[in-house]
Amino acid sequence: MTDVPNISPLIIFFASIITSNMVLTNFLGMCSYISVSSEYKTASGLGQAALIVMSITTALNWLIDHFLIVPLGLEYLRYVIFIIVIAATVQLLEMFLDRYFPALYISLGIFLPLITVNCAIFGVSLFMVIRGYSFIQTVLFGIGSGLGWWLAISLLAAIRHKIAGNKLPPGLNGPAIAFITTGIIALAFIGFSGIVIIQ
Amino acid sequence: MSILISVAAVSLLTVFLTILIILGETVLANYGVCTIDINHGRKRLAAVGGTTLLSALADHEIFVPSACGGKSTCGLCKIQVADNARPVLPTEAPYLTNAEAETGVRLACQYKIKSDLSVVIPEQFLATRRYHGRIERITDLTYDIKEFRLALPPGESLEFKAGQYIQVETKPYGNVKESVFRAYSIASQPAEQRYVDIIVRLVPNGICTTYLHKYVTVGDEISFTGPYGDFYLRDGADQLIFIAGGSGLAPIKSLIFDILAQQLDKNMIFFFGAVSKRDLYYVELFNDLAEKHENFTYIPALSKPEPDDDWDGELGLITEVVARHIHDGENKHAYLCGSPGMINACIEILSQIGFSSDQIFYDKF
């Protein structure tokens, strides 16, 4: 097992929002990022769903990794177990929100179940294992990555909204211009790399 | 050994999560018993929270029409939630207009009961019931159209207006694993309360038409709900034009027989459109009727008769035939029943002739 890196959890938190953003530096969760970013409201809904699920599952997966997977030597089953945990968490979360936060549940709509198969969620869980984070580091890494993903998709949706009224070369309409935009946002985010860096 | 451990660990984890989800369902998705108020105090029912409105109403013998059985694919089960309707779900959105969404119209099959609520449904749904009838007679009308006589249980009667329809419930058969409901117009007259007739054309791969044509025999039990529909006789005109095609003859037959039985002072013309002679049925019945009643005229028309049909009646599309006989819309009402294509074409030709939209009544299927 790798040693716990000596980084302040707060630095991990800010880095995962800005310089180690799941979408803009690791390019994870791209499918929903591109396809659900054409409208700001729904994009933001998906971002919130990702934030909630990412925060909970990363912490949960850390506990399961440290108290079940590693002690039993089941590292090769990590992927399967993580996925099962994510799927079950989403199910439970859905019921919980439906009961106590119906407005949020409705606004998240179909995105909540879709989050189960979002690779950014899974990616965060795997990164926290590879980088050997402690529990506190993991929790802040999960929340930060969720916020980062929400920020990224909201930014793209807002920019796509601005682009929507403009004339584009025919081949660039839709996902193509979204990819180019993402690239430019990612470049802009590199500008932050002097502030915090964890990768 | 390690294989056993891994299998056990994953299984235990899965079982644990499953138990958690089941627990969550019983605790979180338990909304207790809720009260549904129907049409502002007209009726009050208790329903188990968490179920859909459609099934809760059906449990209390209120049958909202639904052709897909609650899968949100037909959009028929619209009802209005009187106050504080929850936002439209993505599964409902394709079937609701903006005006409907704003006034609280929702699909009953998608709307889950989570608290006491008040709904507005058409009054006629309260009069609908479920009947457990029996197939009494099956008649071949053409090569692909059959008439089914559904006898009601002894002592029960179905009160309906001529032109209305029932929903027939199929039982699982062959590869079809679920029951479905499909709407069929009643062909018999309201005066016959002991049975209802329906006319069914075999649709290739149609779940219910295949069931009725291929799997049902005389004596079988059959369930249906009804009556439904707002296709019935309206006041305001002395001359009635009936236009039907295919199995659309059913409600028209009921209307014509009902009007004649009640001896209403109406002049009626019935146009029946078919492709060739083998698609015509009930010709003798209507010819006899036309001979006996001066106020009834029967005009069957063929659009493409076979060479050996020996047809000397009206030729052409039903719209052309109607245009040849009807020249104005004055004091006239038109009742149409058939495929959407036929009805749209007829509405177009009738409005050219001079019918306004409130003079045309139709039942598309």
Chai-1 contact restraints between the chains, C-beta under 6 A:
chainA,res_idxA,chainB,res_idxB,connection_type,confidence,min_distance_angstrom,max_distance_angstrom,comment,restraint_id
A,L72,B,I5,contact,1.0,0.0,6.0,A-B,restraint_1
A,L72,B,A9,contact,1.0,0.0,6.0,A-B,restraint_2
A,L74,B,S6,contact,1.0,0.0,6.0,A-B,restraint_3
A,L74,B,A9,contact,1.0,0.0,6.0,A-B,restraint_4
A,L77,B,S6,contact,1.0,0.0,6.0,A-B,restraint_5
A,A88,B,L17,contact,1.0,0.0,6.0,A-B,restraint_6
A,Q91,B,I21,contact,1.0,0.0,6.0,A-B,restraint_7
A,L92,B,G24,contact,1.0,0.0,6.0,A-B,restraint_8
A,M95,B,G24,contact,1.0,0.0,6.0,A-B,restraint_9
A,M95,B,L28,contact,1.0,0.0,6.0,A-B,restraint_10
A,M95,B,A29,contact,1.0,0.0,6.0,A-B,restraint_11
A,F96,B,L28,contact,1.0,0.0,6.0,A-B,restraint_12
A,R99,B,L28,contact,1.0,0.0,6.0,A-B,restraint_13
A,I106,B,P87,contact,1.0,0.0,6.0,A-B,restraint_14
A,G109,B,P90,contact,1.0,0.0,6.0,A-B,restraint_15
A,I110,B,P90,contact,1.0,0.0,6.0,A-B,restraint_16
